[in-house]
Amino acid sequence: MLPFLLATSFSNKNLSAYSHHPFSAEEIKALREREEVSQRVFAHYLNVTKESVSQWERGQKKPAGTTLKLLSLVERRGISAIA
């Protein structure tokens, strides 16, 4: 259901308004902790697996594409912008 909600709430045009930068592992973890959500909940909102969030926070992998845009949106407007 989440992908449908994201698709209807944020078109690519709306997401492209949010410039993004490559988030470091520390920035991703700090952002999630600022929003006071677990890795599982953060992953759900970003439409990725909990394992992906864990790998990002440990610096083993990096988010890309739409996920970067969503992270930028969360950074600027909070998790409620995509919840």
Contacts in CASP RR format, 6 or more apart in sequence:
PFRMAT RR
TARGET T0000
AUTHOR 0000-0000-0000
METHOD contacts of the structure
MODEL  1
MLPFLLATSFSNKNLSAYSHHPFSAEEIKALREREEVSQRVFAHYLNVTK
ESVSQWERGQKKPAGTTLKLLSLVERRGISAIA
2 44 0 8 1.000
2 45 0 8 1.000
2 47 0 8 1.000
3 47 0 8 1.000
6 47 0 8 1.000
6 70 0 8 1.000
6 82 0 8 1.000
9 82 0 8 1.000
10 73 0 8 1.000
10 82 0 8 1.000
15 66 0 8 1.000
15 69 0 8 1.000
15 70 0 8 1.000
15 73 0 8 1.000
16 69 0 8 1.000
18 69 0 8 1.000
18 72 0 8 1.000
18 73 0 8 1.000
18 76 0 8 1.000
19 72 0 8 1.000
20 68 0 8 1.000
20 69 0 8 1.000
20 71 0 8 1.000
20 72 0 8 1.000
21 72 0 8 1.000
22 62 0 8 1.000
22 68 0 8 1.000
23 31 0 8 1.000
23 56 0 8 1.000
23 62 0 8 1.000
23 63 0 8 1.000
23 68 0 8 1.000
23 71 0 8 1.000
24 59 0 8 1.000
25 56 0 8 1.000
25 57 0 8 1.000
25 58 0 8 1.000
25 59 0 8 1.000
28 53 0 8 1.000
28 56 0 8 1.000
28 57 0 8 1.000
28 63 0 8 1.000
28 71 0 8 1.000
29 57 0 8 1.000
31 71 0 8 1.000
31 74 0 8 1.000
31 75 0 8 1.000
32 39 0 8 1.000
32 42 0 8 1.000
32 53 0 8 1.000
32 57 0 8 1.000
35 42 0 8 1.000
35 74 0 8 1.000
35 78 0 8 1.000
35 79 0 8 1.000
37 45 0 8 1.000
37 79 0 8 1.000
39 50 0 8 1.000
39 53 0 8 1.000
39 54 0 8 1.000
39 57 0 8 1.000
40 50 0 8 1.000
42 53 0 8 1.000
42 79 0 8 1.000
43 49 0 8 1.000
43 50 0 8 1.000
43 52 0 8 1.000
43 53 0 8 1.000
45 70 0 8 1.000
45 74 0 8 1.000
45 79 0 8 1.000
45 82 0 8 1.000
45 83 0 8 1.000
46 53 0 8 1.000
46 63 0 8 1.000
46 67 0 8 1.000
46 70 0 8 1.000
46 71 0 8 1.000
46 82 0 8 1.000
47 67 0 8 1.000
48 63 0 8 1.000
48 67 0 8 1.000
52 61 0 8 1.000
52 63 0 8 1.000
55 61 0 8 1.000
56 62 0 8 1.000
56 63 0 8 1.000
63 71 0 8 1.000
70 82 0 8 1.000
73 81 0 8 1.000
73 82 0 8 1.000
74 81 0 8 1.000
74 82 0 8 1.000
END
